[in-house]
């Protein structure tokens, strides 16, 4: 479900040429762990303001 949502978002933003391509790209990022890394980076950044 996450990959489908991300894929549709990438398509709507004209980053990919189809929702399917967006889903493939999202799955690649999720499988590589890059999404978790970015989320942890964002959490660390926002903790500075709390």
C-alpha positions, 0 to 999 in steps of 0.5 A, a space after each residue: 500500500 505504501 509503494 502504491 501511494 508513493 508511486 501515485 505521488 511520484 506520477 502526479 509530480 511528473 517524476 515518473 511516466 506511469 504509476 507502475 514506474 512509480 511503484 517500482 521506484 518506491 519499492 526499490 527505495 523501500 527495499 534499500 532502506 533509504 526511506 527509513 534512513 530519511 525518516 530517521 534524519 527528519 526525526 533527528 532534525 525536528 527533535 532539535 526544535 522540541 
